[in-house]
Amino acid sequence: MNQLKIIDEANTTKLKAIIKEHSWLTKELVGDEGVSAAFLIIQHSSDIEFKAKMLPYLETSYLNNEGITGQQLALLTDRVLIAQGNKQLYGTQADLIEGQIVFSPIEDKANVDKRRAKMKMPPLDFYKKLMEEMYGIKESP
């Protein structure tokens, strides 16, 4: 875990320098893989302020079809909100607690599927079932 933290910090430092020089990374500048790599670096960065600062760039990239997906934008949005002590909007953040998927608190949960649909994401119940399959959780009788 310590090695991962060192790598994440180094990647964050490098990405900050690149963004300082070029602003946000476009598909034309770095291609789809480069935009995805930048997202992963931001997503795994421990620098919450940096993540929050990048959200408008990712939103613009998503809206302009510049390499960021709705799911990526939702993931980062929710991570930032949770890190700041707020409720998440899209229900992307959950933990495995005592063999069950437990979502972090969701703002206006009644409308979460509408927000997820706008980001081209499946409904929350479907997402939960995918996570249960991934973790090998069997449905209770």
C-alpha positions in Angstrom: 0.0 0.0 0.0 2.9 2.4 0.8 4.4 1.8 -2.7 1.0 2.5 -4.3 0.8 5.8 -2.3 4.2 6.8 -3.5 3.3 6.0 -7.2 0.0 7.9 -6.9 1.7 10.9 -5.4 4.4 10.9 -8.2 1.7 10.6 -10.9 -0.3 13.4 -9.3 2.8 15.7 -9.3 3.5 14.9 -12.9 -0.1 15.4 -14.0 -0.3 18.7 -12.2 2.8 19.9 -14.1 1.3 18.7 -17.4 -2.0 20.5 -16.7 -0.2 23.6 -15.6 1.5 23.7 -19.0 -1.4 22.5 -21.3 -4.5 23.1 -19.2 -6.8 20.1 -19.4 -5.7 17.2 -21.6 -7.8 16.8 -24.8 -8.1 13.8 -27.1 -6.2 15.8 -29.7 -3.3 16.3 -27.3 -3.1 12.9 -25.7 -5.7 10.6 -27.3 -8.4 8.6 -25.5 -6.0 6.5 -23.6 -4.2 9.6 -22.3 -7.4 11.2 -21.1 -8.4 8.0 -19.4 -5.0 7.8 -17.8 -5.3 11.4 -16.5 -8.7 10.5 -15.0 -7.3 7.5 -13.2 -4.4 9.6 -11.8 -6.9 12.1 -10.5 -9.3 9.5 -9.2 -6.5 7.8 -7.2 -4.9 11.0 -6.0 -5.0 11.7 -2.3 -5.2 15.4 -3.0 -8.9 16.2 -2.6 -8.4 19.9 -3.5 -6.8 18.8 -6.8 -9.7 16.4 -7.5 -12.3 19.1 -6.8 -10.4 21.6 -9.0 -10.4 19.0 -11.9 -14.1 18.4 -11.7 -15.1 21.3 -14.0 -12.5 20.2 -16.6 -13.9 16.6 -16.5 -17.4 17.9 -16.8 -16.5 20.0 -19.9 -14.7 17.0 -21.4 -17.7 14.8 -20.8 -20.2 17.4 -22.2 -18.0 17.9 -25.3 -17.4 14.2 -25.8 -13.7 14.7 -25.3 -12.8 11.4 -23.7 -14.4 11.5 -20.2 -17.4 9.2 -19.7 -20.5 10.0 -17.6 -19.4 7.2 -15.2 -16.0 8.7 -14.8 -17.4 12.1 -14.0 -19.9 10.6 -11.6 -17.2 8.5 -9.8 -15.0 11.6 -9.3 -17.9 13.8 -8.3 -19.0 11.3 -5.6 -15.5 10.7 -4.3 -15.0 14.4 -3.9 -18.4 14.9 -2.2 -17.8 12.0 0.2 -14.2 13.2 1.0 -15.7 16.7 1.8 -18.2 15.1 4.2 -21.2 15.4 1.9 -23.6 12.9 0.4 -22.9 11.5 -3.0 -25.1 12.2 -6.0 -24.7 9.1 -8.2 -24.3 6.2 -5.8 -20.9 5.2 -7.1 -19.3 4.9 -3.6 -20.0 1.8 -1.5 -18.2 -0.5 0.9 -18.3 -4.2 1.6 -19.5 -4.4 5.2 -20.2 -7.8 6.9 -20.7 -9.4 3.5 -23.1 -6.8 2.1 -22.8 -3.9 -0.3 -23.4 -0.7 1.7 -23.6 2.6 -0.2 -22.3 5.8 1.3 -25.1 8.2 1.9 -26.8 9.4 -1.3 -28.4 12.9 -1.7 -32.0 12.7 -2.8 -31.9 8.9 -3.2 -35.4 8.9 -4.8 -33.9 10.6 -7.9 -30.5 8.9 -8.0 -31.5 6.8 -11.0 -32.6 9.9 -13.0 -29.1 11.4 -12.3 -27.4 8.1 -13.2 -29.4 8.0 -16.5 -28.2 11.5 -17.4 -24.6 10.1 -17.0 -25.5 7.0 -19.2 -25.2 4.8 -16.2 -27.5 1.8 -15.2 -29.9 2.1 -12.3 -28.5 1.8 -8.8 -30.1 -1.6 -8.2 -28.5 -3.0 -11.3 -25.1 -1.5 -10.2 -25.5 -3.1 -6.8 -26.2 -6.5 -8.4 -23.0 -6.1 -10.5 -21.0 -5.4 -7.4 -22.6 -8.3 -5.6 -21.6 -10.6 -8.5 -18.1 -9.1 -8.5 -17.7 -9.8 -4.8 -19.4 -13.2 -5.0 -22.3 -12.2 -2.7 -25.3 -14.5 -3.0 -28.8 -13.1 -2.7 -30.4 -13.9 0.6 -33.5 -16.2 0.4 
